[in-house]
Amino acid sequence: MDELVRTSFQIIAAVGGARSCYVEAVDAAKKGDFDKADELMKKGDESFLTGHDAHTGLIQKEAGGDPVNMTLMITHAEDQLMAAETFKIVATELIDVYRHMAQ
């Protein structure tokens, strides 16, 4: 398997797992379980970092003079990375709203 495809799958899997954790964290907060929400956000952040680090490796490779060919696979991976990051921001805000409502 090509290195770029392998890295793309690594990014997709990691940030997909992160996004799932963020969704579950919002659900936990909605139910008033803020400890679980915080735990899931932390778990999501760890997974997101794995995908982000893989993506950073590609950027460093290109910055070092070894261009990365844009493919549909890496474009999808970057889209998923940005979607997970965006949802993290929304999840953080929603959890804060639920926490405020619970007080």
Buried (B, 14 or more C-beta within 10 A) or exposed (E): EEEBEEBBBBBBBBBBBBBBBBBBBBBBBBEEBBEBBBBBBEBBBEBBBBBBEBBEBBEEBEEEEEEBEEEEBBEBBBEBBEEBBEBBEEBBEBBEEBBEEEE
